[in-house]
Amino acid sequence: MLTLDANVLLDLYRYNAETRESIFSAIGLFGERVWVSRQAAGEFFSNRRKVVVSAALDFDHARRAVDGVRKAVTEGLTELRKLRLVPRQVADGLEGGFTDAFEKAAAEIEAARLVHPDHFREDQILDRLLTVFEGRVGDGFEGERRDGVIREGVARYKAKRPPGYMDETTKEGDRRYGDVLMWLETIEFAKAAKVPVVFVTSELKEDWWEKGSGRILGPRWELLKEFHEQTGQPVLIYQTERFAHFAAERAGASLKPDIAREIREVSARRGRIQPPAVEVEHLPQVAEADENLGTLEIELLREVMMMTGSGRLEPPMAGVPEVRATVTASPAGCPPLDVRCATGTTFDFNVHIRPIERGRVLPVGHYVVEYECAYDASGSVDQDGG
């Protein structure tokens, strides 16, 4: 049986027509062997309107992006014309080419807006999903049973047992236990139906996936083990892109690179990856155009080999600064630290912290970082301070 997370269904509104059809085709390969949990279905309907509105706003974002590029080019041309030794036709020639390009881009964005379907008036995506899953939606958990599952979720999150514990600090109320409710409902379904399950999700967080060297290696082994022990059946857990690849191969084709790229970009844009470190307080002490001093406090929620904290420069500095930082407080047992800083902008910076000794990890707890950002218009900028 095939079952889908709510985010896979909601992403159908974010894809272009070709990518969306590829996902529907992949689902169609399973025929009637599809099922969706009550939890996933509920999350889909709770978030559908917001996603539809957000997707439609892409055209406004695109137009503003083009306007931003136009403004930057205009400012650059103004500076170019101030250089008296450079022939004026250089700037004039650039301006003509850019003007045509900007007008063409604006026209194409507006044309795409006009043909984009109005999902509030006529939602063909919803109609197709209702047809696919008619009579194939789980019963979910109600009353005391639901309360019991949520209590189990509390214990699981405390033990960092997947799935869903990364939602504990990013969602409110019972919403933070949505992944646990969906997962345990899927287990109960597979146990009762005595069927193996293909589970597809657009989640990228570590409470679903094993990661190494910045890459996803596969599903968390705890999930595979729990599913088999509880149901006697195997489960295959795929990300949307991987599922689309397998479906295309099963149909005797290959997934187009543009489709794979869009699926990845949509997943990244949703910003579902949660960093292991959370900035709890940023205390600037000096905020000038050429100097910015302050303290960055970071709460580390789990052991990692490296963490990154980000700071803001408000108001923006006069130029890209040199950044230096020192960790002045750390949890008990913390090993000696290597602290590196980086920035490529005038309005923010990053502090990267890791143990000097290879193989050591950063302990959970509170870290205090003192930083200094300095811009010297007369000198070169070293963007990797100590």
ABEGO torsion letter per residue (X at the ends): XBBBBAAAAAAAAABBAAAAAAAAAAAAAAEABBBBBAAAAAAAAAAAAAAAAAAAAAAAAAAAAAAAAAAAAAAAAAAAAABAABBAAAAAAAAAAAAAAAAAAAAAAAAAAAABBBAAABBAAAAAAAAAABGABBAEBBEAAAAAAAAAAAAAAAAGBOBGAAAAAABBEAAAAAAAAAAAAAAAAAAAAGBBBBBBBABABAAABBBBGGBBAEBBAAAAAAAAAAAGBBBBBBBAAAAAAAAAAAAGBBBBAAAAAAAAAAAAAAGABBBABBBABBBBABBBAABBBEBBBBBBABBBABBBBBBBBOBBBABBBBBBBBBABBBBGBBBBBBBBBBABAABBBBBBBBABBGBBBBBEBBBBBBBBBBBAABBBBABBX
